[in-house]
């Protein structure tokens, strides 16, 4: 069987941990002929060639000035032409890159090449020339017929090249090689436009430092408070009509429109029919994994621009401006769509316990005490990436850019430093309490309350 792995090479020559996992999964598949596909400048050549030493037979690099400036739709179009030329049985993709971190391109690609799709794969249960069965993060075990595209979570570690490994073949493909329509490539073919970027200062709070014995009272007070509203104040200008797919984006829609329609069916063809019937100015989806998949498939099928994971929406009555974090959450981008209706997924978060205790690497030596602390509070236990990478806690409870996004009433960060990649996963929490002995830890900039202390078993005696 032929497996094609899509790789995005970053400006520093690195690839995302999700792409690494996709490649390792392909290389671990018995009787598979593995090849690589990437789109980028010639500077990507060395990275791709080095990856062939791991066992990939051929690396294909889509390289042409016409491809520059591609958004997710234009990228999916260009990749699709190459996939059809290579003709694999399977396409493996990482869930998302860490540059755009939209998780849209692989799904749009599946639509463009008419491959069956499974997203958020945690493991492959079986694979053959006829079908593939995968355990997913949110939807149990899914089975589809070939040809198929799957998106992979952070489930393994990419192997190192052996001493005797040799380089595979690198093939450069330009626009002519794949018979590309230049009007659908690069900036010309990209319906979304970034019109402004700035440093991300969102989510910051004014931290009040408290003593350890005040923690119980603070938690009880926080549980009685109404959680923060997701979207900011309403815009004075309004769009004429916004279509919400399920109720989850309604709070965002209220900010930009008084005429809101809600359609509850998460089905691509049904949504397209509704768009044709209602002719909205904008279509909004939630950011749970199913909604994001349906949004990407719908946008790809209709050739519409789609902006992912928006944290705010603005309008001048004619244009929808979509605000979202990018570059691992370090910047905020303001984006518009040149196609109508504008489409966006908005930052909704996973349902979780009223209280979440999140363990960081700083409490690696007393993790059992943290678990007991969470249990005593009736809280769910979550963690940071560093704990997962070091095998202390499992990936399925990781919060952050490469994990999940949650919004409990109370979020207690224990031994977490507060890297921006973690903050994007919990910044919509109601009340944030940080426990850390380092007064300069960034987490305190994003906390309502802070306790300057090492976490010990004494915390179990507070309640």
C-alpha positions as CSV (number, residue, x, y, z in Angstrom):
1,X,0.0,0.0,0.0
2,X,1.1,3.6,-0.7
3,X,1.0,6.1,2.2
4,X,1.7,9.8,1.5
5,X,2.5,11.9,4.5
6,X,1.9,15.7,4.3
7,X,4.6,17.7,6.0
8,X,4.7,21.5,6.6
9,X,8.3,22.7,7.1
10,X,8.6,25.8,9.3
11,X,10.8,28.8,8.7
12,X,13.4,27.3,11.1
13,X,13.4,24.0,9.2
14,X,11.4,22.2,11.9
15,X,8.2,20.3,11.5
16,X,5.3,20.2,14.0
17,X,5.0,17.4,16.5
18,X,1.8,16.4,14.8
19,X,3.5,15.9,11.5
20,X,6.3,14.0,13.2
21,X,3.6,11.6,14.6
22,X,2.0,11.2,11.2
23,X,5.3,10.3,9.7
24,X,6.2,7.8,12.4
25,X,2.8,6.2,12.1
26,X,3.3,5.7,8.4
27,X,6.8,4.3,8.8
28,X,5.5,1.9,11.4
29,X,2.8,0.5,9.1
30,X,3.7,-2.9,7.7
31,X,4.1,-3.3,4.0
32,X,3.8,0.4,3.4
33,X,5.6,2.4,0.8
34,X,5.9,5.8,2.4
35,X,6.5,9.1,0.5
36,X,6.4,12.8,1.6
37,X,4.6,15.8,0.3
38,X,5.3,19.4,1.3
39,X,4.7,22.9,-0.2
40,X,7.2,25.7,0.4
41,X,10.4,27.4,-0.8
42,X,13.6,25.6,-1.9
43,X,14.9,26.1,1.6
44,X,12.7,23.1,2.6
45,X,14.8,20.7,0.5
46,X,17.3,19.8,3.2
47,X,14.6,19.1,5.8
48,X,12.7,16.8,3.4
49,X,15.8,15.0,2.3
50,X,16.8,14.4,5.9
51,X,13.4,12.9,6.6
52,X,13.8,10.4,3.7
53,X,16.7,8.9,5.7
54,X,14.0,7.6,8.1
55,X,12.5,5.3,5.4
56,X,10.4,7.4,3.0
57,X,11.1,6.5,-0.6
58,X,10.4,9.8,-2.2
59,X,9.8,13.4,-1.1
60,X,7.8,15.7,-3.3
61,X,8.2,19.5,-2.8
62,X,5.7,21.8,-4.4
63,X,7.8,24.9,-5.1
64,X,6.7,27.8,-7.2
65,X,6.3,31.5,-6.7
66,X,2.7,31.1,-7.7
67,X,2.1,29.2,-4.5
68,X,3.3,32.0,-2.1
69,X,0.8,33.5,0.3
70,X,-1.6,30.5,0.2
71,X,-4.3,30.3,2.8
72,X,-5.8,27.0,3.9
73,X,-8.1,26.7,0.9
74,X,-5.5,27.6,-1.7
75,X,-3.0,25.2,0.0
76,X,-5.6,22.4,0.0
77,X,-6.2,23.0,-3.7
78,X,-2.5,22.9,-4.6
79,X,-1.8,19.8,-2.5
80,X,-4.8,18.1,-4.0
81,X,-3.4,18.3,-7.5
82,X,-0.2,16.8,-6.3
83,X,-2.0,14.0,-4.4
84,X,-3.9,13.1,-7.5
85,X,-0.7,12.9,-9.5
86,X,1.0,10.7,-6.8
87,X,-2.1,8.5,-6.4
88,X,-1.6,7.0,-2.9
89,X,-4.0,4.7,-1.0
90,X,-3.8,6.8,2.1
91,X,-2.8,10.3,3.1
92,X,-1.6,10.8,6.7
93,X,-1.5,14.4,8.1
94,X,-0.7,15.8,11.5
95,X,-3.7,17.4,13.1
96,X,-2.4,20.9,12.7
97,X,0.7,22.9,12.1
98,X,2.0,25.3,14.8
99,X,2.3,28.2,12.4
100,X,-1.4,28.7,11.5
101,X,-2.6,26.0,13.9
102,X,-6.0,26.0,12.2
103,X,-6.4,22.2,11.6
104,X,-8.3,23.1,8.4
105,X,-5.9,22.2,5.5
106,X,-6.0,18.4,5.9
107,X,-9.8,18.3,6.1
108,X,-10.1,20.6,3.1
109,X,-7.6,18.4,1.3
110,X,-9.8,15.3,1.9
111,X,-12.7,17.1,0.4
112,X,-10.7,18.2,-2.7
113,X,-9.4,14.7,-3.4
114,X,-12.7,13.0,-2.4
115,X,-11.0,10.7,0.1
116,X,-12.8,9.3,3.1
117,X,-11.8,11.0,6.3
118,X,-11.0,10.2,10.0
119,X,-9.8,13.1,12.2
120,X,-8.1,13.2,15.6
121,X,-6.6,9.7,15.4
122,X,-5.1,8.3,18.5
123,X,-4.2,4.9,17.1
124,X,-4.7,2.8,14.0
125,X,-6.5,-0.4,14.9
126,X,-6.2,-2.0,11.5
127,X,-5.2,-1.0,8.0
128,X,-5.4,-2.8,4.6
129,X,-5.7,-2.0,1.0
130,X,-9.5,-2.0,1.5
131,X,-10.1,0.0,4.7
132,X,-8.6,1.6,7.8
133,X,-10.0,1.5,11.4
134,X,-8.8,4.1,13.9
135,X,-9.4,5.0,17.5
136,X,-10.1,8.7,17.7
137,X,-9.8,11.3,20.5
138,X,-13.5,12.3,20.6
139,X,-15.6,9.9,18.5
140,X,-14.5,6.3,19.5
141,X,-13.4,3.9,16.8
142,X,-14.1,4.9,13.2
143,X,-13.7,2.8,10.1
144,X,-13.7,4.0,6.4
145,X,-12.9,2.5,3.0
146,X,-9.9,3.4,1.0
147,X,-8.8,5.8,-0.3
148,X,-8.7,7.6,3.0
149,X,-7.1,10.6,4.7
150,X,-6.5,10.6,8.5
151,X,-5.3,13.4,10.8
152,X,-3.1,12.3,13.7
153,X,-2.8,13.5,17.3
154,X,0.5,13.5,19.3
155,X,0.6,9.8,19.8
156,X,4.3,8.7,19.3
157,X,7.9,9.8,18.9
158,X,9.6,10.1,15.6
159,X,12.5,7.7,15.2
160,X,16.1,8.8,14.5
161,X,17.9,7.8,11.3
162,X,20.1,4.8,11.5
163,X,23.9,5.1,10.8
164,X,23.5,3.2,7.6
165,X,20.4,5.0,6.3
166,X,20.5,6.6,2.9
167,X,18.7,9.5,1.3
168,X,15.6,9.0,-0.8
169,X,14.7,10.9,-3.9
170,X,13.6,14.5,-3.9
171,X,11.2,15.6,-6.7
172,X,10.4,19.3,-7.2
173,X,7.0,20.0,-8.7
174,X,6.0,23.5,-10.0
175,X,2.6,24.8,-11.1
176,X,3.0,23.4,-14.6
177,X,3.9,20.0,-13.3
178,X,0.5,19.6,-11.5
179,X,-1.5,21.6,-14.1
180,X,-2.5,24.2,-11.6
181,X,-4.9,27.0,-12.3
182,X,-2.9,30.0,-11.1
183,X,-6.1,31.8,-10.2
184,X,-6.7,29.2,-7.5
185,X,-3.1,29.2,-6.1
186,X,-1.2,31.4,-3.7
187,X,-2.4,34.8,-2.8
188,X,-4.6,35.0,-5.9
189,X,-6.5,31.9,-4.9
190,X,-6.8,32.7,-1.2
191,X,-10.2,34.0,-0.1
192,X,-9.0,35.0,3.4
193,X,-6.6,37.9,4.0
194,X,-4.7,38.9,7.1
195,X,-5.1,42.7,7.3
196,X,-3.4,43.4,10.7
197,X,-1.3,41.6,13.3
198,X,-0.2,42.6,16.8
199,X,1.3,41.1,19.9
200,X,-1.1,38.9,21.8
201,X,-2.0,40.5,25.1
202,X,-5.4,38.8,25.5
203,X,-6.2,36.8,28.6
204,X,-4.1,38.8,31.0
205,X,-5.6,39.4,34.4
206,X,-4.8,41.3,37.6
207,X,-3.5,38.8,40.1
208,X,-4.3,39.1,43.8
209,X,-1.9,37.1,46.0
210,X,-3.5,35.2,48.8
211,X,-2.4,32.9,51.6
212,X,-2.7,29.1,51.4
213,X,-5.5,29.1,54.1
214,X,-7.6,31.5,52.0
215,X,-7.9,29.0,49.1
216,X,-11.1,27.3,50.1
217,X,-13.0,30.6,50.5
218,X,-11.7,31.8,47.1
219,X,-12.8,28.6,45.4
220,X,-16.3,28.7,46.9
221,X,-16.7,32.4,45.9
222,X,-15.6,31.6,42.4
223,X,-18.0,28.8,42.0
224,X,-20.9,31.2,42.8
225,X,-19.8,33.6,40.2
226,X,-21.0,33.7,36.6
227,X,-18.3,32.6,34.2
228,X,-16.8,35.3,32.0
229,X,-18.6,36.0,28.7
230,X,-16.7,34.6,25.8
231,X,-17.1,37.4,23.3
232,X,-16.4,41.1,24.0
233,X,-18.9,44.0,23.9
234,X,-21.3,44.3,21.0
235,X,-20.4,46.1,17.9
236,X,-22.4,49.3,17.0
237,X,-22.5,48.1,13.4
238,X,-24.4,45.0,12.4
239,X,-24.5,42.4,9.6
240,X,-27.9,41.7,8.0
241,X,-28.0,38.0,8.9
242,X,-25.7,35.4,10.6
243,X,-26.3,31.7,10.4
244,X,-25.1,29.7,13.4
245,X,-24.5,26.0,13.0
246,X,-25.7,24.7,16.4
247,X,-26.2,27.1,19.4
248,X,-22.5,27.1,20.4
249,X,-21.5,30.2,18.4
250,X,-24.7,32.2,19.2
251,X,-22.9,34.5,21.8
252,X,-20.4,35.5,19.2
253,X,-23.2,36.1,16.6
254,X,-25.1,38.4,19.0
255,X,-22.1,40.8,18.9
256,X,-22.3,41.4,15.2
257,X,-26.0,40.8,14.3
258,X,-29.5,41.0,15.7
259,X,-30.9,38.7,13.0
260,X,-29.5,35.3,13.9
261,X,-30.6,31.9,12.4
262,X,-29.6,28.6,14.1
263,X,-29.3,25.4,12.2
264,X,-28.7,22.3,14.3
265,X,-27.8,19.7,11.7
266,X,-24.0,19.0,11.4
267,X,-24.2,17.7,7.8
268,X,-22.3,19.3,5.0
269,X,-24.9,19.1,2.3
270,X,-27.7,20.2,4.6
271,X,-25.6,23.2,5.7
272,X,-24.9,24.1,2.1
273,X,-28.7,24.0,1.4
274,X,-29.3,26.3,4.3
275,X,-26.7,28.8,3.1
276,X,-28.3,28.8,-0.3
277,X,-31.8,29.3,1.2
278,X,-31.0,31.9,3.9
279,X,-28.2,33.8,2.1
280,X,-26.4,34.9,5.3
281,X,-23.6,37.4,5.5
282,X,-21.6,35.0,7.8
283,X,-21.8,31.4,8.9
284,X,-20.4,30.6,12.3
285,X,-19.4,27.2,13.8
286,X,-18.1,26.1,17.2
287,X,-14.6,24.9,17.6
288,X,-15.2,21.4,18.9
289,X,-13.6,18.8,16.7
290,X,-16.8,17.8,14.8
291,X,-17.8,21.4,14.1
292,X,-14.4,22.3,12.9
293,X,-14.4,19.2,10.5
294,X,-17.8,20.1,9.1
295,X,-16.8,23.7,8.7
296,X,-13.7,22.8,6.8
297,X,-15.5,20.4,4.5
298,X,-18.3,22.9,3.8
299,X,-15.8,25.7,3.0
300,X,-13.8,23.4,0.7
301,X,-16.9,22.2,-1.1
302,X,-18.2,25.7,-1.6
303,X,-14.7,27.3,-2.2
304,X,-15.3,29.8,0.6
305,X,-12.8,31.4,3.0
306,X,-12.8,30.0,6.5
307,X,-11.1,31.5,9.5
308,X,-10.4,29.2,12.4
309,X,-10.7,29.5,16.2
310,X,-11.7,33.1,16.4
311,X,-11.7,34.8,19.7
312,X,-13.6,38.0,18.6
313,X,-15.7,39.2,15.7
314,X,-16.1,42.8,14.4
315,X,-18.0,44.4,11.5
316,X,-18.5,47.7,9.7
317,X,-21.9,46.4,8.6
318,X,-20.5,45.2,5.2
319,X,-17.4,43.1,6.1
320,X,-16.9,40.6,8.9
321,X,-13.5,41.0,10.6
322,X,-12.3,37.8,12.4
323,X,-9.8,38.0,15.2
324,X,-7.7,35.0,16.1
325,X,-4.4,34.0,17.7
326,X,-1.6,32.7,15.4
327,X,2.0,31.7,15.6
328,X,1.5,29.5,18.7
329,X,-0.7,32.2,20.2
330,X,2.1,34.8,20.3
331,X,0.3,37.2,17.9
332,X,-3.3,38.2,17.2
333,X,-4.4,38.4,13.6
334,X,-7.3,40.4,12.1
335,X,-8.6,38.6,9.0
336,X,-11.3,39.2,6.4
337,X,-12.8,37.0,3.8
338,X,-13.1,38.0,0.1
339,X,-15.9,35.5,-0.4
340,X,-19.4,35.6,0.9
341,X,-20.7,34.4,3.2
342,X,-17.7,34.8,5.4
343,X,-17.2,31.6,7.5
344,X,-15.5,31.2,10.8
345,X,-15.2,28.7,13.7
346,X,-15.3,30.6,17.0
347,X,-13.4,29.8,20.2
348,X,-15.9,27.6,22.1
349,X,-14.4,25.3,24.7
350,X,-14.9,21.8,25.9
351,X,-17.4,21.2,28.7
352,X,-15.5,20.3,31.9
353,X,-15.9,20.0,35.6
354,X,-16.7,23.2,37.6
355,X,-13.2,22.8,38.9
356,X,-10.1,21.7,37.1
357,X,-6.7,21.1,38.7
358,X,-3.9,21.3,36.1
359,X,-0.5,19.8,37.1
360,X,2.7,21.2,35.6
361,X,6.2,19.9,35.5
362,X,7.0,21.8,38.7
363,X,5.0,19.2,40.7
364,X,6.4,16.2,38.9
365,X,7.8,14.8,42.2
366,X,4.5,15.0,44.1
367,X,2.1,14.1,41.3
368,X,0.2,11.7,43.6
369,X,-0.5,14.5,46.0
370,X,-1.8,16.7,43.2
371,X,-4.1,13.8,42.1
372,X,-5.4,13.5,45.7
373,X,-5.9,17.3,45.8
374,X,-8.0,17.2,42.7
375,X,-10.0,14.3,44.0
376,X,-10.7,16.1,47.3
377,X,-12.0,19.1,45.4
378,X,-14.1,16.9,43.1
379,X,-12.1,18.3,40.2
380,X,-10.9,16.8,37.0
381,X,-7.2,16.5,36.5
382,X,-5.5,18.1,33.5
383,X,-1.8,18.8,32.7
384,X,0.7,20.7,30.6
385,X,2.7,19.6,27.6
386,X,6.0,19.1,29.5
387,X,4.3,16.6,31.8
388,X,3.0,14.7,28.8
389,X,6.3,14.8,27.0
390,X,8.1,13.4,30.0
391,X,5.6,10.6,30.5
392,X,4.2,11.8,33.8
393,X,0.6,12.2,32.7
394,X,-1.3,11.1,29.5
395,X,-1.8,13.2,26.4
396,X,-5.6,13.0,26.5
397,X,-5.7,15.4,29.5
398,X,-3.2,17.9,28.1
399,X,-4.4,21.5,27.9
400,X,-3.0,24.0,25.5
401,X,-2.1,24.6,21.8
402,X,-1.2,21.0,21.1
403,X,-3.8,19.7,23.6
404,X,-7.4,20.8,24.2
405,X,-9.1,24.0,25.2
406,X,-11.3,24.1,28.3
407,X,-13.3,26.7,30.3
408,X,-14.1,25.5,33.8
409,X,-15.6,27.8,36.4
410,X,-12.4,27.4,38.4
411,X,-9.0,26.6,37.0
412,X,-6.2,25.8,39.5
413,X,-2.7,25.8,37.9
414,X,-0.3,23.9,40.1
415,X,3.4,24.1,39.3
416,X,2.7,25.5,35.8
417,X,5.0,28.2,34.5
418,X,2.5,29.8,32.1
419,X,3.9,29.5,28.6
420,X,1.7,31.1,25.9
421,X,1.1,27.6,24.4
422,X,-0.6,26.5,27.6
423,X,-2.5,29.8,28.2
424,X,-4.4,29.5,24.9
425,X,-6.0,26.3,26.2
426,X,-7.3,27.7,29.5
427,X,-7.6,31.5,29.1
428,X,-11.4,31.4,28.9
429,X,-11.7,29.8,32.4
430,X,-13.9,31.6,34.9
431,X,-11.5,32.1,37.8
432,X,-7.9,31.2,37.5
433,X,-5.8,30.3,40.6
434,X,-2.1,29.8,40.3
435,X,0.1,27.9,42.8
436,X,3.8,28.4,42.1
437,X,6.9,29.4,44.3
438,X,8.3,31.6,41.5
439,X,6.9,35.1,41.8
440,X,8.1,35.9,38.3
441,X,6.3,32.9,36.7
442,X,4.2,34.1,33.7
443,X,1.2,32.2,34.9
444,X,0.5,34.9,37.5
445,X,-0.1,37.4,34.6
446,X,-3.1,35.2,33.6
447,X,-4.4,34.4,37.1
448,X,-7.0,36.1,39.3
449,X,-5.4,34.7,42.4
450,X,-1.9,33.5,43.2
451,X,-0.3,31.6,46.0
452,X,3.5,31.9,46.3
453,X,4.3,28.4,47.6
454,X,5.6,25.0,46.7
455,X,2.8,22.5,46.4
456,X,3.0,20.0,49.3
457,X,0.6,17.5,50.9
458,X,-0.3,20.4,53.3
459,X,-2.7,21.6,50.7
460,X,-4.8,18.5,51.3
461,X,-5.5,19.6,54.8
462,X,-7.1,22.9,53.8
463,X,-10.5,21.5,53.1
